[in-house]
Amino acid sequence: MKEGLLKKIEVLSDAAKYDVSCSSSGSSRANTPGGIGTAAKSGICHSFTEDGRCISLLKILFSNYCIYDCAYCVNRKSNDVKRAAFKVEELIDLTISFYRRNYIEGLFLSSGVMISPDFTMERLIAIARTLRVEHKFNGYIHLKAIPGASADLIHEAGLYADRLSVNIEIPSETNLKLLAPEKDFPSVLSPMKQISGGIISNKEERKKFRKAPRFVPAGQSTQLIVGASPEPDFEVLKLASGLYNQQNLKRVYYSGYVPVNASDSRLPVLKQPPLVRENRLYQADWLMRFYQFRYDEILDNQHDSLDLNMDPKLAWALRNPQFFPVDLNTASYEMILRIPGIGVRSAKLILANRKFGKISFLHLKRMGVALNRSKYFILCRELPDQSFKLQPDQVKRKLVRSGHSAGVQLSLF
């Protein structure tokens, strides 16, 4: 490999590390006969498939030259950093070469905005189109949809990519205009709406014509930066909930702000990224997506920030003692899901097994229930009548003292 190409890889792969929205829930794109690569059914970029396989992809920028001057971005035009840009042919050859060496099974491709959004989007599409059409590449491709690019280009990108993502970055338009004066919400939401509409239309078209080309089969995602602007967690979750409901996003990713431009007075002074807060937002997001919580149940105007010392499900339970204890032998699935220490799989097992007798501690342990937390909130065979009123402060002290709350601080449910 030529020295110049190696330097480009070094610069542009390092510049891509700040974008976390690069994993996928999978794609159903069919393999092209005689092609190379395999479309993974789930999990991309060091994620895990259903059968336990780890999938990796080439995560890289096409270029870190950018016409914008976003305060939170290491690649903004006013920064004195090493700059590089691939040629279209170079990145195509690099992807194929890495695949043949078994380094990767897919490509995550983003870019700074060179010259104009359309100019940049055209080059990203050219790479994906050549990989798909000329090289018959069946692997996963995730492209960034550049805000401001034309609708025709966004549509064409969706025909070659498994997933498209448009990053909002800052959770409120006021602060987005402050930190990124060249950007606004309409320029981001417009391609999101187009992609969402295209996915729905494509599903209807494929019901009539089975061989119709797929459009973004793995859906779309976005990224929100946490800590670069002063929005509370309540506003972040409200925005995420709206995106899930209105734009049908697969995932909203949360990225703790990395202080790369410490001299900019518009940014907060941080010694390190807010990683615990980032993790709490992922847990709250999990509650909205899989546990049937609304964003305004997890937080509200009086409690607008997630508790960093306990997961949001436990925090909700302690704020709402009137719902507990819950009788596992009669409660609905929705209420069982809200018990701290009980996950989706365990809740389904409880419903299935209570038909054959009363649920006991032994049953719960075998189902994977975290009894060290859930025992304060349930009724079962060993706890037939918890007539005492739940004392949230006492439970909180016990869990924090025993480490059960802090122990799940950096893990999902």
C-alpha positions as CSV (number, residue, x, y, z in Angstrom):
1,M,0.0,0.0,0.0
2,K,1.3,3.4,-1.0
3,E,2.5,5.7,1.8
4,G,0.1,8.5,0.7
5,L,-2.9,6.2,1.0
6,L,-1.8,4.9,4.4
7,K,-1.7,8.5,5.6
8,K,-5.2,9.1,4.3
9,I,-6.5,6.0,6.1
10,E,-4.8,7.1,9.3
11,V,-6.3,10.6,9.2
12,L,-9.8,9.8,8.0
13,S,-10.4,6.7,10.1
14,D,-9.4,8.7,13.2
15,A,-11.7,11.5,12.2
16,A,-14.6,9.1,11.9
17,K,-14.4,7.9,15.5
18,Y,-16.7,10.6,16.9
19,D,-19.7,9.3,15.0
20,V,-21.2,6.5,17.1
21,S,-24.3,5.8,14.9
22,C,-22.7,3.1,12.9
23,S,-24.2,-0.2,14.2
24,S,-27.2,-1.8,12.6
25,S,-30.2,-3.9,13.5
26,G,-29.6,-5.7,10.2
27,S,-30.5,-5.7,6.6
28,S,-32.6,-8.0,4.5
29,R,-30.8,-7.2,1.3
30,A,-30.6,-10.3,-0.9
31,N,-27.2,-11.6,-2.0
32,T,-26.3,-11.1,-5.6
33,P,-25.3,-14.4,-7.3
34,G,-21.6,-14.5,-8.0
35,G,-21.0,-11.4,-5.9
36,I,-18.7,-10.9,-2.8
37,G,-19.6,-10.2,0.8
38,T,-22.6,-11.3,2.8
39,A,-25.4,-9.1,4.0
40,A,-25.5,-9.6,7.8
41,K,-28.9,-10.3,9.3
42,S,-28.2,-8.3,12.4
43,G,-25.3,-6.4,13.9
44,I,-22.6,-4.4,12.2
45,C,-19.4,-2.7,13.4
46,H,-18.4,-4.8,16.4
47,S,-22.0,-5.7,17.1
48,F,-23.1,-9.3,17.6
49,T,-25.5,-11.3,15.4
50,E,-28.2,-13.6,16.7
51,D,-25.8,-16.6,16.4
52,G,-23.1,-14.8,18.3
53,R,-20.9,-13.7,15.4
54,C,-19.0,-10.4,15.7
55,I,-19.4,-8.2,12.6
56,S,-16.9,-5.5,11.7
57,L,-16.9,-2.8,9.1
58,L,-14.6,-0.2,7.7
59,K,-15.6,3.0,9.4
60,I,-14.1,6.0,7.6
61,L,-14.7,9.5,6.3
62,F,-14.4,10.2,2.6
63,S,-12.9,13.6,3.5
64,N,-12.4,15.7,6.6
65,Y,-12.4,18.9,4.6
66,C,-15.5,20.8,5.5
67,I,-17.1,24.1,4.5
68,Y,-18.9,24.4,7.9
69,D,-17.6,25.7,11.2
70,C,-19.5,23.7,13.8
71,A,-18.2,24.5,17.3
72,Y,-18.4,20.9,18.5
73,C,-16.7,19.3,15.5
74,V,-13.0,18.5,15.3
75,N,-13.1,18.8,11.5
76,R,-14.6,22.3,11.4
77,K,-13.0,24.6,8.8
78,S,-11.3,26.9,11.3
79,N,-9.4,24.0,13.0
80,D,-5.8,23.5,12.2
81,V,-5.8,19.7,11.7
82,K,-4.4,17.4,9.1
83,R,-6.7,17.2,6.1
84,A,-7.1,14.5,3.6
85,A,-9.6,13.2,1.0
86,F,-9.9,10.0,-0.9
87,K,-10.5,9.6,-4.5
88,V,-13.6,7.6,-5.3
89,E,-11.6,4.8,-6.8
90,E,-9.2,4.7,-3.8
91,L,-12.0,4.1,-1.3
92,I,-13.6,1.5,-3.5
93,D,-10.4,-0.5,-3.9
94,L,-9.7,-0.1,-0.2
95,T,-13.1,-1.6,0.7
96,I,-12.7,-4.5,-1.6
97,S,-9.1,-5.1,-0.5
98,F,-10.1,-5.1,3.2
99,Y,-13.0,-7.5,2.5
100,R,-10.8,-9.9,0.6
101,R,-8.3,-9.9,3.6
102,N,-11.3,-10.7,5.9
103,Y,-10.8,-7.5,7.8
104,I,-14.3,-6.3,7.3
105,E,-17.8,-7.3,6.2
106,G,-19.2,-3.9,5.5
107,L,-18.7,-0.2,5.1
108,F,-19.7,2.8,7.2
109,L,-19.0,5.9,5.1
110,S,-19.4,9.5,6.2
111,S,-17.7,12.8,5.1
112,G,-17.2,16.4,5.8
113,V,-19.1,18.7,3.4
114,M,-16.8,19.4,0.5
115,I,-17.7,22.4,-1.8
116,S,-21.5,21.7,-1.4
117,P,-23.8,19.0,0.0
118,D,-24.7,17.8,-3.5
119,F,-21.0,17.5,-4.5
120,T,-20.2,15.4,-1.4
121,M,-23.4,13.3,-1.7
122,E,-22.6,12.5,-5.3
123,R,-19.2,11.0,-4.3
124,L,-20.6,8.9,-1.5
125,I,-23.2,7.5,-3.9
126,A,-20.6,6.8,-6.6
127,I,-18.7,4.6,-4.1
128,A,-21.8,2.7,-3.0
129,R,-23.1,2.3,-6.6
130,T,-19.8,1.0,-7.9
131,L,-19.5,-1.5,-5.0
132,R,-23.0,-2.8,-5.6
133,V,-23.2,-2.8,-9.4
134,E,-19.6,-3.4,-10.7
135,H,-18.1,-5.4,-7.8
136,K,-21.4,-7.2,-6.8
137,F,-20.6,-6.3,-3.2
138,N,-23.4,-7.9,-1.0
139,G,-22.0,-6.6,2.4
140,Y,-23.6,-4.0,4.6
141,I,-23.2,-0.3,3.5
142,H,-24.2,2.6,5.8
143,L,-24.0,6.0,4.3
144,K,-24.5,9.4,5.8
145,A,-27.2,11.4,4.1
146,I,-25.8,14.9,3.8
147,P,-28.2,17.6,5.0
148,G,-29.0,20.0,2.2
149,A,-28.4,17.4,-0.6
150,S,-31.1,17.2,-3.3
151,A,-34.0,14.8,-2.9
152,D,-33.0,12.9,-6.0
153,L,-29.5,12.2,-4.5
154,I,-31.0,11.1,-1.2
155,H,-33.3,8.7,-3.0
156,E,-30.5,7.2,-5.1
157,A,-28.4,6.7,-2.0
158,G,-31.2,4.7,-0.4
159,L,-31.2,2.3,-3.3
160,Y,-27.6,1.3,-2.7
161,A,-27.2,1.7,1.1
162,D,-28.6,-0.7,3.7
163,R,-28.9,2.2,6.2
164,L,-28.9,6.0,5.9
165,S,-28.4,8.3,8.8
166,V,-28.8,12.1,9.2
167,N,-27.2,13.4,12.3
168,I,-29.1,16.1,14.3
169,E,-26.2,16.5,16.8
170,I,-27.7,19.3,19.0
171,P,-31.1,18.5,20.6
172,S,-32.6,22.0,20.2
173,E,-32.7,24.3,17.1
174,T,-31.7,27.4,19.2
175,N,-28.5,25.8,20.4
176,L,-27.8,24.2,17.0
177,K,-27.9,27.7,15.4
178,L,-25.6,28.9,18.2
179,L,-23.0,26.1,17.8
180,A,-23.5,25.5,14.0
181,P,-24.6,28.7,12.4
182,E,-24.8,27.2,8.9
183,K,-27.2,24.4,10.0
184,D,-30.9,24.3,11.1
185,F,-33.5,21.7,11.9
186,P,-35.4,21.9,8.6
187,S,-32.3,20.9,6.6
188,V,-31.9,17.8,8.8
189,L,-35.6,16.8,9.2
190,S,-36.3,17.2,5.5
191,P,-34.1,14.3,4.4
192,M,-35.3,12.3,7.4
193,K,-38.9,12.7,6.3
194,Q,-38.0,11.8,2.7
195,I,-36.2,8.6,3.8
196,S,-39.1,7.7,6.1
197,G,-41.6,8.2,3.3
198,G,-39.4,6.3,0.9
199,I,-39.2,3.3,3.2
200,I,-43.0,3.2,3.6
201,S,-43.6,3.5,-0.1
202,N,-41.0,0.9,-0.9
203,K,-42.8,-1.6,1.4
204,E,-46.1,-1.0,-0.4
205,E,-44.4,-1.3,-3.8
206,R,-42.8,-4.6,-2.9
207,K,-46.1,-6.1,-1.9
208,K,-47.2,-5.6,-5.5
209,F,-43.8,-6.2,-7.2
210,R,-41.6,-8.7,-5.3
211,K,-38.6,-7.8,-7.4
212,A,-38.8,-4.1,-6.8
213,P,-35.4,-2.7,-5.6
214,R,-35.1,-2.3,-1.8
215,F,-34.9,1.2,-0.3
216,V,-32.9,1.5,2.9
217,P,-33.8,-2.0,4.1
218,A,-32.0,-1.5,7.5
219,G,-33.8,1.8,8.1
220,Q,-32.4,5.1,9.3
221,S,-30.7,6.5,12.4
222,T,-29.4,9.7,13.9
223,Q,-27.0,10.9,16.6
224,L,-27.4,13.4,19.4
225,I,-24.4,14.9,21.2
226,V,-24.9,14.9,25.0
227,G,-23.3,17.7,27.0
228,A,-22.2,20.2,24.3
229,S,-25.4,22.2,24.9
230,P,-27.4,22.8,28.1
231,E,-30.6,20.8,27.2
232,P,-31.8,18.6,30.1
233,D,-32.4,14.9,29.6
234,F,-36.1,15.5,29.4
235,E,-35.7,17.6,26.2
236,V,-33.4,15.0,24.7
237,L,-35.8,12.1,25.3
238,K,-38.7,14.2,24.1
239,L,-36.9,14.8,20.8
240,A,-35.9,11.1,20.5
241,S,-39.5,10.0,21.2
242,G,-40.8,12.3,18.5
243,L,-38.2,10.9,16.0
244,Y,-39.2,7.3,16.7
245,N,-42.9,8.1,16.4
246,Q,-42.9,10.5,13.5
247,Q,-39.8,9.5,11.4
248,N,-39.8,5.7,12.2
249,L,-36.1,5.8,13.1
250,K,-34.5,2.5,13.9
251,R,-32.1,4.0,16.5
252,V,-31.2,7.3,18.1
253,Y,-27.6,7.2,19.2
254,Y,-26.3,9.4,22.1
255,S,-22.7,10.5,22.1
256,G,-21.1,12.1,25.1
257,Y,-19.5,15.4,24.0
258,V,-15.7,15.1,23.6
259,P,-14.1,18.5,24.3
260,V,-12.1,18.8,21.1
261,N,-12.4,22.6,20.9
262,A,-11.7,23.7,24.4
263,S,-10.9,27.3,23.4
264,D,-14.4,27.9,22.0
265,S,-16.4,30.0,24.6
266,R,-19.7,28.6,23.3
267,L,-18.9,25.2,24.6
268,P,-18.9,23.9,28.2
269,V,-15.7,23.3,30.0
270,L,-15.5,19.5,30.5
271,K,-12.6,17.4,31.8
272,Q,-14.0,14.3,30.2
273,P,-17.1,13.2,28.2
274,P,-20.3,12.6,30.3
275,L,-20.2,8.8,29.8
276,V,-22.5,7.9,32.7
277,R,-25.1,10.4,31.5
278,E,-24.8,9.0,28.0
279,N,-25.4,5.5,29.4
280,R,-28.4,6.6,31.3
281,L,-29.9,8.0,28.1
282,Y,-29.4,4.7,26.3
283,Q,-31.2,3.0,29.2
284,A,-34.0,5.4,29.0
285,D,-34.2,5.0,25.3
286,W,-34.4,1.2,25.9
287,L,-37.4,1.8,28.1
288,M,-39.2,3.8,25.4
289,R,-38.4,1.2,22.7
290,F,-38.9,-2.1,24.5
291,Y,-40.6,-1.4,27.8
292,Q,-43.6,0.7,26.7
293,F,-42.6,3.8,28.7
294,R,-43.4,7.2,27.4
295,Y,-40.7,9.9,27.6
296,D,-42.8,12.0,30.0
297,E,-43.1,9.0,32.4
298,I,-39.4,8.5,32.6
299,L,-38.8,12.3,33.2
300,D,-41.0,15.4,33.5
301,N,-40.6,19.1,34.1
302,Q,-40.0,18.6,37.8
303,H,-37.5,15.7,37.3
304,D,-35.8,16.8,34.1
305,S,-32.5,15.0,34.5
306,L,-31.8,11.3,34.8
307,D,-30.4,10.0,38.2
308,L,-26.7,9.1,37.6
309,N,-26.7,6.8,40.6
310,M,-29.4,4.4,39.4
311,D,-31.0,3.2,36.2
312,P,-34.1,5.1,35.0
313,K,-36.4,2.1,35.5
314,L,-35.6,1.9,39.2
315,A,-35.8,5.7,39.6
316,W,-39.3,5.6,38.1
317,A,-40.4,2.9,40.4
318,L,-39.1,4.8,43.5
319,R,-41.0,7.9,42.3
320,N,-44.2,6.0,41.9
321,P,-44.6,3.7,44.9
322,Q,-48.4,3.7,44.5
323,F,-48.0,1.0,41.7
324,F,-46.2,-1.5,44.0
325,P,-46.0,-4.2,45.1
326,V,-47.1,-6.0,41.9
327,D,-48.7,-9.5,42.1
328,L,-46.8,-11.6,39.5
329,N,-49.6,-14.1,39.4
330,T,-52.3,-11.6,38.3
331,A,-50.5,-8.5,36.9
332,S,-50.6,-7.6,33.2
333,Y,-47.5,-7.9,31.0
334,E,-47.2,-4.1,30.8
335,M,-47.1,-3.8,34.6
336,I,-44.6,-6.7,35.0
337,L,-42.3,-4.9,32.5
338,R,-42.1,-2.0,34.9
339,I,-40.8,-3.9,37.8
340,P,-37.1,-3.2,38.4
341,G,-34.9,-6.2,37.7
342,I,-37.4,-7.9,35.3
343,G,-36.6,-7.7,31.5
344,V,-38.7,-8.4,28.4
345,R,-37.7,-12.1,28.3
346,S,-38.4,-12.7,32.0
347,A,-41.8,-10.9,31.8
348,K,-42.8,-13.2,28.9
349,L,-41.6,-16.3,30.9
350,I,-43.6,-15.2,33.9
351,L,-46.8,-15.0,31.9
352,A,-46.2,-18.3,30.3
353,N,-45.3,-20.2,33.5
354,R,-47.9,-18.8,35.9
355,K,-50.6,-20.9,34.0
356,F,-49.2,-23.9,35.7
357,G,-48.9,-22.7,39.3
358,K,-47.9,-19.8,41.5
359,I,-44.6,-18.1,40.7
360,S,-41.8,-18.6,43.3
361,F,-38.4,-17.2,43.9
362,L,-36.8,-20.3,42.4
363,H,-38.8,-19.7,39.2
364,L,-37.8,-16.1,39.0
365,K,-34.1,-17.0,39.6
366,R,-34.2,-19.5,36.8
367,M,-35.9,-16.9,34.5
368,G,-33.0,-14.5,35.0
369,V,-34.8,-12.0,37.2
370,A,-32.6,-9.7,39.3
371,L,-34.1,-10.6,42.7
372,N,-31.8,-8.2,44.6
373,R,-33.8,-5.4,43.1
374,S,-37.2,-6.9,42.2
375,K,-37.9,-8.4,45.6
376,Y,-38.9,-4.9,47.0
377,F,-41.6,-4.5,44.3
378,I,-43.4,-7.9,43.9
379,L,-45.8,-10.4,45.4
380,C,-45.2,-14.1,44.8
381,R,-45.3,-17.4,46.6
382,E,-42.6,-16.5,49.1
383,L,-44.0,-12.9,49.4
384,P,-47.8,-13.5,49.5
385,D,-48.6,-10.2,51.1
386,Q,-46.4,-7.2,51.4
387,S,-48.9,-5.2,53.3
388,F,-46.3,-2.6,54.2
389,K,-46.2,0.5,52.2
390,L,-43.1,0.8,49.9
391,Q,-40.7,3.3,51.4
392,P,-38.7,4.6,48.5
393,D,-36.0,6.2,50.6
394,Q,-35.4,2.9,52.5
395,V,-35.2,0.9,49.3
396,K,-32.9,3.4,47.7
397,R,-30.5,3.3,50.7
398,K,-30.5,-0.5,50.7
399,L,-29.8,-0.8,46.9
400,V,-27.2,2.0,46.9
401,R,-25.5,0.6,50.0
402,S,-25.4,-2.9,48.6
403,G,-24.1,-1.7,45.2
404,H,-27.1,-3.1,43.2
405,S,-27.9,0.3,41.8
406,A,-24.3,1.4,41.1
407,G,-23.4,-2.0,39.7
408,V,-25.7,-1.5,36.7
409,Q,-24.5,2.0,36.1
410,L,-22.6,1.1,32.9
411,S,-24.8,-1.7,31.5
412,L,-28.1,-1.9,29.8
413,F,-31.0,-3.9,31.3
